[in-house]
């Protein structure tokens, strides 16, 4: 019985592995993407916030233009970590038109220097944007003296 279970398990995993390596017989290959004439051009690809008070959300808009002849579509924009949130237009950008990719850095609980990347992928090419800065704790407010009247 143990041999039968072992052989069944080996056969199952062999089939799963084979299916991952070889596409199904008779399946049609996925069509390759047509070459797009969209092109993305950012005014700048990096920004330094300088000093940021801990707890603030630092925000910067990276402006870009579609310098190509086809509509530009940003398929995916992602950040290198969870402390940075990118926002980008989901609609197509017409040739000659401009838009922004917004980068938000949450400095809460992250004192010290930071250097984060935002990866922009679209039919006009791939671009890496960079934000950096230094997070410092908010200066403590002086305690006011307590006056006791006798």
Helices and strands as residue ranges (DSSP letters): H 2-21, E 40-42, E 46-53, E 57-66, E 74-79, E 84-87, E 98-106, E 112-122, E 125-136
